Amino acid sequence: MHDPSPSGVPLALVVHNSDAGTDPVPRADIEAVLQAAGMRTLYCAHGKDDLAAALASPFDLVVCAGGDGTLAHVASSLEQVERPIGVLPLGGSNNIAHALDVEGDWRDLPRRWSLDRWTLLDRCEADGPWGRRRFVEAVGAGLLSDSFDNVDGEPGTPSEKRANGRKAFRTALEKAAPFPCRIEAADWCWEGDCLMVEVMSIPYVGARLRLAADGDPADGLFDVILVTPKDRARMLAWCKAPDDAPCPIEARRASMVRLAVNDLSFRLDDRSPDERLSGVVTARFRPQPVRILVPARNLPQENA
């Protein structure tokens, strides 16, 4: 890493999910890579240590070492948004990192970071029957949520995990029963039976399925994907090779969405706040996006 802080050596708060991915990476390995890239480190074990207290401490950048859940939690919780987030994508799908073009071996990424080279990531919130909750990826209901509960096997690699997730999605799509849904935006409204509804802030959901072909994670607009019973056949055809063609469902755009679903629970990002509750959810964008470090395409000359 280059462009150090005025103190000379950037201080990185490492928020680490030690269970992320199919081959979890130990804390010592992560800190060694960061220190070799010219950083001092503080450590926070995601899900175990107090994240709010860690984010309130002095540091120059946050390093999210984990999957989408870790990154979404940090991005949603960060109050001092001028402090950038460096992403080490260690999860199975890494949808947020993929949407932001954070790619490559995680060990190489810190050397490619610069504190003044970043992109923005929108943050969202939803008011629902469980109160107000924050999210980053999507609010949804229907078959995608069902597929999360029916993924088979213990994958050995991230690609195998995505393949298992996509298989579960296809199976859920074949079996999905229609449910009534109503969506209201500022300038459009839709009501009818659907198999799935996804209100997406980034292009990808689930097992890295790009449902929002033109989605932008920093444009302040949701991409609303509605899959109706008449869409089932073409969605099943697309699911055979979802990386080879755009999703056949055209997204509807909105800066705020009111979504009404009865008798089905809602999912925020990858889980439901309360599976016993259904009803109405209002999703909107929060005022301040966060900064995500964008790795340089080539390593700095001294590290090349």
C-alpha positions as CSV (number, residue, x, y, z in Angstrom):
1,M,0.0,0.0,0.0
2,H,1.1,3.6,-0.7
3,D,0.0,7.1,0.2
4,P,0.5,6.7,4.0
5,S,-1.3,8.8,6.6
6,P,0.5,11.8,8.0
7,S,1.8,9.7,10.9
8,G,3.8,7.7,8.3
9,V,2.2,4.3,8.6
10,P,-1.6,3.8,8.0
11,L,-3.5,2.2,10.9
12,A,-5.9,-0.5,9.6
13,L,-8.9,-1.7,11.6
14,V,-9.2,-5.4,10.6
15,V,-12.8,-6.7,10.8
16,H,-12.4,-10.4,10.3
17,N,-14.9,-13.2,10.0
18,S,-12.8,-16.2,10.9
19,D,-15.4,-18.6,9.5
20,A,-15.8,-17.0,6.1
21,G,-15.6,-19.1,2.9
22,T,-14.9,-22.7,2.3
23,D,-11.3,-22.5,3.5
24,P,-11.2,-19.9,6.4
25,V,-8.1,-17.7,6.6
26,P,-6.5,-17.3,10.0
27,R,-6.1,-13.9,11.6
28,A,-2.3,-14.2,11.6
29,D,-2.2,-14.6,7.8
30,I,-4.3,-11.5,7.2
31,E,-2.3,-9.3,9.6
32,A,1.0,-10.5,8.1
33,V,-0.2,-9.6,4.6
34,L,-1.3,-6.1,5.7
35,Q,1.8,-5.5,7.7
36,A,3.9,-6.5,4.7
37,A,1.9,-4.0,2.6
38,G,3.0,-1.2,5.1
39,M,0.2,-1.0,7.6
40,R,-0.2,-1.2,11.3
41,T,-3.2,-3.2,12.5
42,L,-6.0,-3.3,15.0
43,Y,-8.2,-6.4,15.2
44,C,-11.9,-6.9,15.6
45,A,-13.4,-10.4,15.3
46,H,-16.7,-10.0,13.4
47,G,-19.6,-11.5,15.4
48,K,-17.6,-11.7,18.6
49,D,-16.0,-8.3,19.4
50,D,-17.9,-5.0,19.7
51,L,-18.0,-3.7,16.1
52,A,-19.5,-0.3,17.1
53,A,-16.7,0.3,19.6
54,A,-14.1,-0.7,17.1
55,L,-15.5,1.6,14.5
56,A,-15.4,4.5,17.0
57,S,-11.7,4.0,17.6
58,P,-8.9,6.0,15.7
59,F,-7.8,4.4,12.4
60,D,-7.1,5.3,8.8
61,L,-9.0,2.6,7.0
62,V,-11.2,-0.4,7.7
63,V,-10.2,-3.8,6.2
64,C,-13.1,-6.2,5.8
65,A,-11.8,-9.7,5.7
66,G,-14.8,-11.9,5.1
67,G,-17.8,-12.3,2.9
68,D,-20.8,-10.2,2.0
69,G,-22.3,-10.3,5.5
70,T,-19.1,-8.9,7.1
71,L,-18.8,-6.1,4.5
72,A,-22.5,-5.2,4.6
73,H,-22.4,-5.0,8.4
74,V,-19.3,-2.8,8.4
75,A,-20.6,-0.5,5.6
76,S,-23.9,-0.1,7.3
77,S,-22.4,0.6,10.7
78,L,-19.6,3.0,9.7
79,E,-20.4,6.6,10.8
80,Q,-17.2,8.3,9.7
81,V,-17.7,7.6,6.0
82,E,-14.6,9.5,5.0
83,R,-12.6,6.6,6.3
84,P,-12.3,4.1,3.3
85,I,-13.0,0.4,3.4
86,G,-10.5,-2.1,2.0
87,V,-12.1,-5.4,1.0
88,L,-10.5,-8.8,1.3
89,P,-13.2,-11.0,-0.3
90,L,-13.0,-14.3,1.6
91,G,-16.6,-15.5,1.2
92,G,-18.3,-17.8,-1.2
93,S,-20.1,-15.3,-3.5
94,N,-18.6,-11.9,-2.6
95,N,-21.4,-10.2,-4.5
96,I,-20.6,-6.7,-3.2
97,A,-16.9,-6.9,-4.0
98,H,-17.6,-8.3,-7.4
99,A,-20.0,-5.5,-8.1
100,L,-17.3,-3.0,-7.2
101,D,-14.6,-4.7,-9.4
102,V,-12.6,-5.8,-6.4
103,E,-11.0,-8.9,-7.8
104,G,-7.9,-11.1,-7.5
105,D,-6.0,-13.0,-4.9
106,W,-6.8,-11.4,-1.5
107,R,-3.1,-11.5,-0.6
108,D,-2.3,-9.1,-3.5
109,L,-5.0,-6.6,-2.9
110,P,-3.5,-4.5,0.0
111,R,-0.4,-3.7,-2.0
112,R,-2.6,-2.4,-4.7
113,W,-4.6,0.0,-2.4
114,S,-4.2,3.7,-2.2
115,L,-6.1,5.8,0.3
116,D,-7.1,8.3,-2.4
117,R,-8.4,5.8,-5.0
118,W,-11.9,4.6,-4.1
119,T,-15.4,4.2,-5.4
120,L,-18.7,4.7,-3.6
121,L,-21.1,2.1,-2.3
122,D,-24.7,3.1,-1.4
123,R,-26.2,2.2,1.9
124,C,-29.9,1.5,2.4
125,E,-32.5,1.0,5.1
126,A,-35.9,-0.6,5.4
127,D,-38.9,0.1,7.6
128,G,-40.9,-3.1,8.1
129,P,-42.9,-5.0,10.6
130,W,-39.7,-5.6,12.6
131,G,-38.8,-1.9,12.8
132,R,-36.0,-0.2,10.9
133,R,-33.1,-2.3,9.6
134,R,-30.1,-1.4,7.5
135,F,-28.9,-3.3,4.4
136,V,-26.6,-3.0,1.4
137,E,-27.6,-5.7,-1.2
138,A,-31.3,-6.3,-1.5
139,V,-34.7,-6.7,0.1
140,G,-36.6,-9.6,-1.3
141,A,-39.3,-12.3,-0.9
142,G,-40.1,-15.5,-2.7
143,L,-38.0,-18.2,-4.4
144,L,-34.6,-16.8,-3.9
145,S,-35.2,-16.8,-0.1
146,D,-36.4,-20.3,-0.4
147,S,-33.3,-21.4,-2.3
148,F,-31.1,-20.2,0.5
149,D,-32.7,-22.8,2.8
150,N,-32.2,-25.7,0.3
151,V,-28.5,-25.6,-0.7
152,D,-27.1,-29.1,-0.8
153,G,-23.7,-30.3,0.2
154,E,-20.6,-29.1,1.9
155,P,-18.7,-27.3,-0.8
156,G,-14.9,-27.5,-1.0
157,T,-14.3,-24.3,-3.0
158,P,-16.1,-21.0,-3.6
159,S,-16.9,-22.0,-7.1
160,E,-18.5,-25.2,-5.9
161,K,-20.5,-23.2,-3.3
162,R,-21.8,-20.9,-6.1
163,A,-22.7,-23.9,-8.2
164,N,-24.6,-25.4,-5.3
165,G,-26.5,-22.2,-4.7
166,R,-27.4,-21.8,-8.4
167,K,-28.7,-25.4,-8.5
168,A,-30.9,-24.6,-5.4
169,F,-32.1,-21.5,-7.2
170,R,-33.2,-23.5,-10.3
171,T,-34.9,-26.1,-8.1
172,A,-36.8,-23.4,-6.2
173,L,-37.8,-21.7,-9.5
174,E,-39.2,-24.9,-10.8
175,K,-41.3,-25.4,-7.7
176,A,-42.2,-21.8,-6.7
177,A,-45.8,-21.1,-6.0
178,P,-47.2,-17.6,-6.9
179,F,-47.9,-15.1,-4.2
180,P,-49.7,-11.7,-4.3
181,C,-47.4,-8.6,-4.3
182,R,-47.8,-4.9,-4.6
183,I,-45.0,-2.4,-5.3
184,E,-45.3,1.4,-5.2
185,A,-42.6,3.8,-6.3
186,A,-42.7,7.5,-6.9
187,D,-43.8,7.3,-10.6
188,W,-45.0,3.7,-11.1
189,C,-46.9,0.9,-9.3
190,W,-47.2,-2.8,-9.9
191,E,-49.6,-5.4,-8.4
192,G,-50.1,-9.0,-9.2
193,D,-48.9,-12.5,-8.6
194,C,-45.1,-13.2,-8.7
195,L,-42.7,-16.0,-7.9
196,M,-40.0,-13.6,-6.6
197,V,-39.5,-9.9,-6.0
198,E,-36.0,-8.4,-5.4
199,V,-35.4,-4.7,-4.6
200,M,-31.7,-4.6,-5.4
201,S,-29.0,-1.9,-4.7
202,I,-26.2,-3.9,-6.3
203,P,-26.4,-6.0,-9.5
204,Y,-25.9,-9.4,-7.8
205,V,-27.8,-11.6,-5.3
206,G,-27.5,-15.1,-4.1
207,A,-25.0,-17.3,-5.8
208,R,-23.6,-14.4,-7.8
209,L,-26.6,-14.1,-10.0
210,R,-26.6,-10.9,-11.9
211,L,-30.4,-10.2,-11.9
212,A,-29.9,-6.5,-12.4
213,A,-28.0,-6.4,-15.7
214,D,-27.3,-2.7,-15.6
215,G,-27.3,-2.2,-11.8
216,D,-25.0,0.4,-10.3
217,P,-24.0,0.1,-6.6
218,A,-23.6,3.9,-6.3
219,D,-26.4,5.5,-8.4
220,G,-29.0,5.9,-5.6
221,L,-31.5,3.8,-7.5
222,F,-33.0,0.4,-6.7
223,D,-33.3,-2.2,-9.5
224,V,-36.6,-4.0,-8.9
225,I,-36.8,-7.5,-10.3
226,L,-40.2,-9.1,-10.5
227,V,-40.5,-12.7,-11.7
228,T,-44.0,-13.7,-12.5
229,P,-45.4,-17.1,-13.4
230,K,-45.3,-16.3,-17.1
231,D,-41.5,-15.6,-16.7
232,R,-40.7,-19.0,-15.3
233,A,-39.7,-20.7,-18.5
234,R,-37.4,-18.1,-19.8
235,M,-35.8,-17.7,-16.3
236,L,-35.2,-21.5,-16.2
237,A,-33.6,-21.3,-19.6
238,W,-31.3,-18.4,-18.4
239,C,-30.4,-20.3,-15.3
240,K,-28.6,-23.0,-17.4
241,A,-25.8,-20.5,-18.0
242,P,-26.5,-17.3,-16.1
243,D,-23.0,-15.8,-16.8
244,D,-23.4,-16.1,-20.5
245,A,-26.4,-13.7,-21.1
246,P,-28.2,-10.9,-19.3
247,C,-31.1,-11.8,-17.1
248,P,-34.3,-11.8,-19.2
249,I,-36.3,-9.8,-16.7
250,E,-36.1,-6.0,-17.2
251,A,-35.5,-4.1,-14.1
252,R,-37.7,-1.2,-12.9
253,R,-35.9,1.7,-11.3
254,A,-36.9,3.6,-8.1
255,S,-35.2,5.7,-5.4
256,M,-37.7,4.5,-2.8
257,V,-40.0,1.5,-2.9
258,R,-43.0,0.4,-0.8
259,L,-43.3,-3.4,-1.0
260,A,-46.3,-5.3,0.3
261,V,-46.2,-9.1,0.6
262,N,-48.6,-11.2,2.7
263,D,-47.9,-14.6,4.3
264,L,-44.2,-14.6,3.3
265,S,-41.3,-13.3,5.3
266,F,-38.9,-10.7,3.8
267,R,-35.2,-11.1,3.4
268,L,-32.7,-8.3,4.0
269,D,-29.4,-9.1,2.3
270,D,-29.0,-12.8,3.1
271,R,-31.4,-13.4,6.0
272,S,-34.8,-12.5,7.4
273,P,-35.0,-10.2,10.4
274,D,-38.0,-12.2,11.6
275,E,-39.4,-15.1,9.6
276,R,-42.7,-14.9,11.5
277,L,-43.5,-11.4,10.1
278,S,-44.8,-10.3,6.8
279,G,-46.7,-7.2,5.5
280,V,-45.2,-3.9,4.2
281,V,-41.6,-2.8,3.8
282,T,-40.4,0.6,2.7
283,A,-36.9,0.7,1.3
284,R,-34.9,3.8,0.8
285,F,-31.3,5.0,0.5
286,R,-29.4,6.5,3.4
287,P,-27.8,10.0,2.9
288,Q,-24.1,9.1,2.9
289,P,-22.5,6.3,0.8
290,V,-19.2,4.7,2.0
291,R,-15.8,4.7,0.2
292,I,-14.5,1.3,-1.0
293,L,-10.8,1.2,-2.0
294,V,-10.3,0.2,-5.7
295,P,-7.2,-1.9,-6.2
296,A,-4.8,-0.7,-8.9
297,R,-4.7,-3.0,-11.9
298,N,-0.9,-3.3,-11.5
299,L,1.1,-3.5,-8.3
300,P,3.3,-0.4,-7.4
301,Q,6.6,-0.6,-9.1
302,E,8.6,-1.5,-6.0
303,N,6.3,-4.5,-5.4
304,A,5.9,-5.6,-8.9
